[in-house]
Amino acid sequence: IEVDKFIKMKGLEKDVRLLLQVHDELVYEIKDNIVESVAPEIKKLMQDVINPKKTSGVTFSANASSGDNWMETKEI
């Protein structure tokens, strides 16, 4: 939900789109020229989805990778 809000707020609906969600994994198609700036923002939103005060200090971690296909992805 927060990532959707971010995409709409930044006017990125034509440049970023959710392709697949499997459990807690999100796969986005992001235009090459903005992937380096958008992917870290999505990662941060996913990590900060719940305030650590509400989870007794437990924090979440997320990974962001980019590539033309699954075999070519590299962590951002």
VENDA-V184005 format. One record per backbone hydrogen bond with DSSP energy under -0.5 kcal/mol. NH is the residue of the N-H (numbers start at 1). CO is the residue of the C=O. E is the energy in kcal/mol with one decimal. If there is no record, write none. Layout:
nh->NH co->CO e->E
nh->NH co->CO e->E
//
This chain:
nh->5 co->1 e->-2.2
nh->6 co->2 e->-2.2
nh->7 co->3 e->-2.7
nh->8 co->4 e->-2.3
nh->9 co->5 e->-2.9
nh->10 co->6 e->-2.2
nh->11 co->8 e->-0.9
nh->12 co->7 e->-2.8
nh->15 co->12 e->-1.4
nh->16 co->12 e->-2.3
nh->17 co->29 e->-2.2
nh->19 co->27 e->-3.3
nh->20 co->27 e->-1.6
nh->22 co->25 e->-2.2
nh->25 co->22 e->-2.5
nh->27 co->20 e->-3.0
nh->28 co->26 e->-0.6
nh->29 co->17 e->-3.0
nh->30 co->28 e->-0.6
nh->31 co->15 e->-2.0
nh->34 co->31 e->-1.8
nh->35 co->31 e->-1.1
nh->37 co->34 e->-1.1
nh->38 co->34 e->-2.6
nh->39 co->35 e->-2.1
nh->41 co->37 e->-0.6
nh->42 co->38 e->-2.3
nh->43 co->39 e->-2.6
nh->44 co->40 e->-2.3
nh->45 co->41 e->-2.3
nh->46 co->42 e->-2.2
nh->47 co->43 e->-2.2
nh->48 co->44 e->-2.2
nh->49 co->46 e->-0.9
nh->54 co->51 e->-2.2
nh->55 co->52 e->-0.9
nh->56 co->53 e->-0.7
nh->57 co->52 e->-3.4
nh->58 co->55 e->-1.7
nh->60 co->47 e->-0.7
nh->66 co->74 e->-2.3
nh->72 co->69 e->-1.1
nh->73 co->70 e->-0.9
nh->74 co->66 e->-2.4
nh->76 co->64 e->-3.6
//
